[in-house]
């Protein structure tokens, strides 16, 4: 056996106080230096010193962590370890500090502290003579790897000077650890199949562990939870493939220490698997008559949509295993697409779950994350099934037309599997990694437009158009649903406020111009708030209300029905109403509460000069009327287009001017100088008002032709006419889309005659009968018919000089 050279340390050592652990002779550790004394020691001895002895420090374990700015030296432990500084690393973030790599040499005892500032220096006495015990270095090194939990035992070992004392302390600890490892090995060897009782033998993780503590109780609870989880897996009705995966994962979970991060992930996965409704479903309510009544009570109009729901119920009654249809409600905002989905679930007696897809740009939101990622979770489809607890709910995929796309994938592509009846019976979420049957789920998607939906996704859905409401439908919806809802929300009763239908019509025509009823609902809310103020103040009992007392924008005037006024009372008579007299909202009260009307009938005023025509446009918000204005001036034959026009609309303008130039002699259209060349020394400017709104599409072709024909002929276009249609260079009128929304927009604006392409005549069947009765429809196949219907008395054609004009 080779001898070990004795280690001699200096009799005076600088002391480094550390609270990060106990350094034993022969072991290595890293310690952080951030206190003022320790920083000064490192800078003075380690960074400036050049000799070997300048790198030898006295390491003193300091149990309490003193403040870095403490002035007094804390009490010192009498036994320390002489150490060699092997490495010094410095950093200034987040504050100046050093990290030392030190190796323990031998132990020493403090004889006397010689000085305390700027860092402590002490006279020491060396305790170890390593040449006497050459085989103890390896044991000390292994004990030095113990964590902070052995701090108490490590200090006691450090204080043991004689070999006998050290053996007495270390050997029982080592024997206990060996027995624990043997017991764990024996338990694993005799372990049988998973159906037998699980005997939890906990490995000895800490030497300081005491049986019967709170940690024991927590581990017992965890083991009980695992046993219950295993029982749920055995009794669940999940498919065989999913059951095999769960059995495999529960086996892994039993062998896994609870301190491992994967333990919580695996447990969460198994809990999700047993909570999913693999075979749990609700029974459909298949009474078609009751379903019809329920749909009619919840929603006014929407006949096509309600018809489709009743058809599904009828087929479902005849065939129990019918797959759920994939429906897509397309229409402007505020028409009730989302609320219809909720009513469908209520009608069928199913659970309802809404998934908002607006702005989603990660495919993992649909398919889930793979469990290899930190923070992984299932997608919204699987999470929704867990929430509702059944496998046949009604899922509303809201705003499917507003899906995004990013580096994380395309969620619209991920929906292809979800919304395909031929594939969704085997839908695989990345988190589950097993198939789940979605064929019994009734998917309802909503969108404002189909233009932004990918064609492959659009092909998988049954499109049901939900157009805007007519004025009559809005009045019915307001008095059936909106007004009662607002009265309830504001604590009012019909005995306190009355809103006649004529007032509702004023709100619809003068304060809102929309396809849906959201703005209308907000206006009723403003009226109820104003009335609630008066009711709360008790001023509604004082007769006429003083307009000066109204809050800005929130006032209301109380008006008395004319049949209740005595004829002898003049307008200035102060009339006191009975306490039970309700506040009647009429036009004057509307003006006080909502302010001046936002929309006035300006059609006749804007068509008071040549060069103006009214077109009809479709937007995702519904139909709109669109004015087209034209002017001419001396120039070089240029055509200027303004109003944020798209390429298709610009091409329509060029088509219109080319057709008019080629037919100028036929209609005797001349420029300012009398030439049939309309662009000869003449510039034309076409403008589409509402310049902040982007406009595009071919349906404005007939409107542009009519506007320019009015400009060059000097005649006014009829103020009650609106038109839509695409044109060709030969003067044909081609069909366009969105006829119903456009017609409803013209009806809201008070127009009486509408010109549409002849091939769109079939679309008039979708127009409500009351709207068709108020409007006169002209179907045109060519521009000659459009111009003839746009001007009073028709548009005349000039023949040879001397002959009378002949009407088309």
TALIN-V431442 format. One record per backbone hydrogen bond with DSSP energy under -1.0 kcal/mol. NH is the residue of the N-H (numbers start at 1). CO is the residue of the C=O. Records with the same first field share a line. If there is no record, write none. Layout:
NH: CO, CO
//
This chain:
13: 122
15: 120
16: 58
18: 60
26: 104
27: 24
29: 102
31: 100
33: 98
36: 68
39: 35
40: 36
41: 37
42: 38
43: 39
44: 40
45: 41
47: 42
55: 52
56: 53
57: 83
58: 14
59: 81
60: 16
62: 18
70: 67
80: 108
81: 59
82: 106
83: 57
84: 103
85: 55
86: 101
87: 101
89: 99
91: 97
97: 91
98: 33
99: 89
100: 31
101: 87
102: 29
103: 84
104: 27
105: 82
108: 80
109: 125
110: 78
111: 123
112: 123
114: 121
115: 121
121: 115
122: 13
123: 112
124: 11
125: 109
127: 107
132: 129
136: 133
140: 136
141: 137
142: 138
143: 139
144: 140
145: 142
146: 143
150: 147
151: 148
154: 150
155: 151
156: 152
157: 153
158: 154
159: 155
160: 156
166: 162
167: 163
168: 164
169: 165
170: 166
171: 167
174: 170
175: 171
176: 172
177: 173
178: 174
179: 175
180: 176
181: 177
182: 178
183: 179
184: 180
185: 181
186: 182
187: 183
188: 184
189: 185
190: 186
196: 193
205: 203
217: 213
218: 214
219: 215
220: 216
221: 217
222: 218
223: 219
224: 220
225: 221
226: 222
227: 223
228: 224
229: 225
230: 226
231: 227
232: 228
233: 229
234: 230
235: 231
236: 232
243: 239
244: 240
245: 241
246: 242
247: 243
248: 244
249: 245
250: 246
251: 247
252: 248
253: 249
254: 250
255: 251
260: 257
263: 260
265: 261
266: 262
267: 263
268: 264
269: 265
270: 266
271: 267
272: 268
273: 269
274: 270
275: 271
276: 272
278: 276
285: 348
288: 286
291: 287
292: 288
293: 289
294: 290
295: 291
296: 292
297: 293
298: 294
299: 295
306: 302
307: 303
308: 304
309: 305
310: 306
311: 307
312: 308
313: 309
314: 310
315: 311
316: 312
317: 313
318: 314
319: 315
324: 439
327: 443
328: 462
329: 445
330: 464
331: 447
340: 336
341: 337
342: 338
343: 339
344: 340
345: 341
346: 342
347: 343
348: 344
349: 345
350: 345
353: 394
355: 396
357: 398
359: 402
360: 357
365: 362
366: 363
367: 363
368: 364
369: 377
373: 370
376: 373
380: 365
383: 379
384: 380
385: 381
386: 382
387: 383
388: 384
389: 385
391: 280
394: 351
395: 442
396: 353
397: 444
398: 355, 396
400: 446
402: 399
404: 360
406: 409
409: 406
414: 410
415: 411
419: 415
423: 420
424: 420
426: 423
427: 436
430: 367
433: 429
436: 427
438: 424
441: 438
442: 393
443: 325
444: 395
445: 327
446: 397
447: 329
458: 454
459: 455
461: 458
462: 326
464: 328
466: 330
469: 515
474: 470
475: 471
476: 472
477: 473
478: 474
479: 475
480: 476
481: 477
482: 477
483: 478
485: 481
486: 482
487: 483
488: 484
489: 485
490: 486
492: 487
496: 493
497: 493
498: 583
504: 500
505: 501
506: 502
507: 503
508: 504
509: 505
510: 506
511: 507
517: 334
521: 517
522: 518
523: 519
524: 520
525: 521
526: 522
527: 523
528: 524
529: 525
530: 526
531: 527
532: 528
533: 529
534: 530
535: 531
536: 532
537: 533
538: 534
539: 534
542: 539
549: 546
550: 547
554: 551
564: 561
565: 562
569: 566
573: 570
581: 578
583: 496
585: 498
590: 586
591: 587
592: 588
593: 589
594: 590
598: 510
599: 510
602: 600
606: 602
607: 603
608: 605
613: 628
615: 626
616: 723
617: 624
619: 622
622: 619
624: 617
626: 615
628: 613
629: 687
630: 611
631: 685
633: 683
635: 681
640: 684
642: 686
646: 695
650: 646
651: 647
652: 648
653: 649
654: 650
655: 651
656: 652
657: 653
658: 654
659: 655
660: 656
661: 657
662: 658
663: 659
667: 663
669: 664
671: 675
674: 671
678: 676
680: 677
682: 679
683: 633
684: 638
685: 631
686: 640
687: 629
688: 642
693: 690
695: 644
701: 698
702: 725
704: 700
705: 701
706: 702
707: 703
708: 704
709: 705
710: 706
711: 707
712: 708
713: 709
714: 710
718: 790
721: 718
722: 753
723: 614
724: 755
725: 699
726: 734
728: 732
731: 728
733: 781
734: 726
742: 738
743: 739
744: 740
745: 741
746: 742
747: 743
748: 744
749: 745
750: 747
751: 746
752: 720
753: 720
754: 776
755: 722
756: 778
758: 780
760: 757
761: 758
763: 760
764: 761
765: 762
766: 763
767: 764
772: 768
773: 769
776: 752
778: 754
780: 756
783: 731
786: 782
787: 783
788: 784
789: 785
794: 791
797: 806
803: 800
806: 797
//
